[in-house]
């Protein structure tokens, strides 16, 4: 390889490459044969964030969840999401307040602008927690439209387990302090 530019550490070992470039603009740190625009041999430390395509990796963006058939009132209604390459991870927490209510099947809008390009709402987990501690139910999301999904829980009926959509009385009668938590990930199609 013909280096266009090379800095050597002359104090430790004569001719050991510290930083090298090749003719195509690739840079090697701690080596002499870069295969990428930046090719580092060893650990990397940064005081700032890591970005891919301008998007920060591992940083959560906050948002206010949007719902259908929900009166938010004085509920705690928080959401977070982050995108890593073609996958978006999200978490929503809705804590019922004294002026909150559900009227019909609860629908959740995905928290990212390109939701219509995503596949079905796979990999979603729903957790419904009765504040009295007597009932916890788990479930999933069912893709309902390009940008939203119905919230469902698993219930036992006779000798089988089925899913039913969350509403004012499913999986229990919702009251102040009850929590609905949704976590999941979706991948661009």
C-alpha positions as MATLAB code, in Angstrom:
seq = 'XXXXXXXXXXXXXXXXXXXXXXXXXXXXXXXXXXXXXXXXXXXXXXXXXXXXXXXXXXXXXXXXXXXXXXXXXXXXXXXXXXXXXXXXXXXXXXXXXXXXXXXXXXXXXXXXXXXXXXXXXXXXXXXXXXXXXXXXXXXXXXXXXXXXXXXXXXXXXXXXXXXXXXXXXXXXXXXXXXXXXXXXXXXXX';
ca = [
       0.000    0.000    0.000;
       1.321    3.407   -0.903;
       0.546    5.866    1.898;
      -0.363    9.365    0.890;
       0.172   10.558    4.456;
       1.638    8.752    7.441;
       2.512    9.822   10.985;
       4.894    7.514   12.793;
       5.634    7.138   16.495;
       9.410    7.475   16.309;
       9.867    7.431   20.080;
       8.649    3.884   20.686;
       9.360    1.856   17.578;
      10.882    3.155   14.394;
       8.321    3.245   11.602;
       5.225    2.071   13.551;
       2.193    3.705   11.886;
       0.083    5.888   14.163;
      -2.109    7.474   11.467;
      -2.040    6.473    7.806;
      -4.112    7.227    4.737;
      -4.361    5.418    1.459;
      -4.900    6.814   -1.999;
      -8.725    6.499   -1.795;
      -9.160    8.697    1.298;
      -9.414    5.892    3.873;
      -7.694    6.610    7.214;
      -6.105    4.069    9.556;
      -5.460    4.836   13.217;
      -3.090    2.379   14.874;
      -2.588    0.495   11.617;
      -1.480    0.989    8.062;
      -4.115   -0.694    5.870;
      -7.521    0.998    6.224;
     -10.533   -0.806    4.730;
     -13.026    1.961    5.587;
     -13.120    5.763    5.667;
     -12.015    5.399    9.308;
     -10.426    2.121   10.403;
      -9.272    2.018   14.040;
      -7.148   -0.730   15.544;
      -7.999   -0.741   19.259;
     -10.637    0.876   21.467;
     -12.472    4.088   20.577;
     -13.472    6.707   23.144;
     -15.696    9.701   22.495;
     -16.957   12.454   24.756;
     -19.893   13.117   22.422;
     -22.457   10.881   20.773;
     -22.088    8.429   17.920;
     -24.028    9.268   14.755;
     -24.857    7.195   11.704;
     -26.176    9.186    8.783;
     -26.576   12.177   11.101;
     -28.823   10.238   13.518;
     -27.560    9.918   17.095;
     -27.199    6.295   18.164;
     -28.413    5.381   21.627;
     -29.984    8.760   22.378;
     -33.680    8.621   23.210;
     -36.055   11.177   21.733;
     -39.006   12.091   23.946;
     -42.486   12.480   22.497;
     -46.070   12.841   23.688;
     -47.973    9.682   22.706;
     -51.085   10.139   20.580;
     -54.077    7.849   21.090;
     -57.526    7.117   19.700;
     -60.443    6.494   22.108;
     -58.490    7.915   25.051;
     -59.210   10.989   27.167;
     -55.798   11.873   28.566;
     -57.012   14.323   31.221;
     -54.448   14.504   34.017;
     -52.701   11.244   33.087;
     -48.955   10.836   32.855;
     -48.457   10.303   29.116;
     -44.775    9.847   28.225;
     -42.924    8.268   25.321;
     -39.377    7.685   24.134;
     -37.878    6.268   20.933;
     -34.505    5.773   19.271;
     -33.538    4.561   15.836;
     -30.556    2.345   15.086;
     -30.047    1.821   11.361;
     -33.407    0.534   10.047;
     -34.973   -0.374   13.412;
     -36.848    1.973   15.760;
     -37.195    1.063   19.453;
     -39.900    2.752   21.534;
     -41.436    2.851   25.018;
     -44.705    4.439   26.129;
     -46.011    4.871   29.666;
     -49.592    5.979   30.331;
     -50.544    6.318   34.010;
     -54.261    6.896   34.520;
     -55.278   10.085   36.284;
     -58.579   10.908   37.975;
     -59.814   12.621   34.779;
     -58.562    9.977   32.301;
     -60.768    7.491   30.464;
     -60.921    4.943   27.666;
     -63.972    4.945   25.369;
     -63.701    2.087   22.891;
     -60.701    0.080   21.753;
     -57.471    1.895   22.624;
     -55.290    2.698   19.602;
     -51.690    3.865   19.748;
     -50.000    5.983   17.034;
     -46.407    5.085   16.221;
     -44.002    7.824   17.382;
     -41.964    8.289   14.227;
     -42.650   10.144   11.012;
     -41.987    7.247    8.644;
     -44.348    4.787   10.349;
     -46.117    4.018    7.083;
     -42.938    2.358    5.768;
     -42.760   -0.099    8.653;
     -43.860   -3.696    8.737;
     -46.519   -5.084   11.088;
     -46.345   -4.210   14.764;
     -44.348   -7.286   15.669;
     -42.054   -7.324   18.684;
     -44.352   -5.192   20.827;
     -45.070   -5.945   24.459;
     -48.010   -4.506   26.357;
     -48.255   -4.481   30.134;
     -51.406   -3.420   31.997;
     -50.968   -2.904   35.742;
     -53.841   -2.427   38.162;
     -52.593   -0.001   40.836;
     -54.204   -2.137   43.538;
     -51.667   -4.830   42.640;
     -54.336   -7.462   42.091;
     -54.237   -7.714   38.290;
     -51.398   -7.525   35.780;
     -51.983   -8.471   32.151;
     -49.656   -8.779   29.194;
     -50.388   -8.373   25.526;
     -49.285   -7.037   22.178;
     -50.121   -4.522   19.465;
     -52.198   -5.322   16.387;
     -51.407   -3.177   13.347;
     -54.648   -1.391   12.482;
     -53.588    1.217    9.935;
     -50.354    2.452    8.402;
     -49.464    4.578   11.408;
     -51.285    3.066   14.392;
     -52.121   -0.166   16.191;
     -54.777   -1.478   18.578;
     -53.621   -2.380   22.060;
     -54.521   -5.943   23.057;
     -54.095   -8.159   26.115;
     -54.108  -11.915   26.536;
     -57.003  -13.316   28.553;
     -57.993  -16.840   29.593;
     -61.412  -17.975   28.399;
     -62.339  -21.521   29.336;
     -59.422  -23.740   28.335;
     -57.691  -21.379   25.918;
     -55.901  -18.047   25.892;
     -57.093  -15.364   23.503;
     -56.505  -11.705   22.834;
     -58.966   -8.910   23.487;
     -58.584   -5.198   22.842;
     -57.965   -2.838   25.759;
     -60.954   -0.616   26.569;
     -62.618    0.926   29.647;
     -63.147   -2.487   31.304;
     -60.521   -4.705   29.644;
     -58.454   -6.204   31.175;
     -59.961   -4.526   34.270;
     -61.912   -1.364   35.018;
     -59.321    1.374   34.651;
     -58.881    3.812   37.548;
     -56.454    6.446   38.774;
     -52.914    5.067   39.162;
     -53.337    2.148   36.730;
     -50.550    1.882   34.139;
     -50.406    0.935   30.467;
     -46.866    0.359   29.207;
     -45.917   -0.457   25.623;
     -42.400   -1.347   24.503;
     -41.411   -2.537   21.110;
     -39.411   -2.245   17.964;
     -40.279   -2.010   14.311;
     -38.095   -2.398   11.268;
     -38.408   -0.526    8.013;
     -39.820   -2.654    5.228;
];
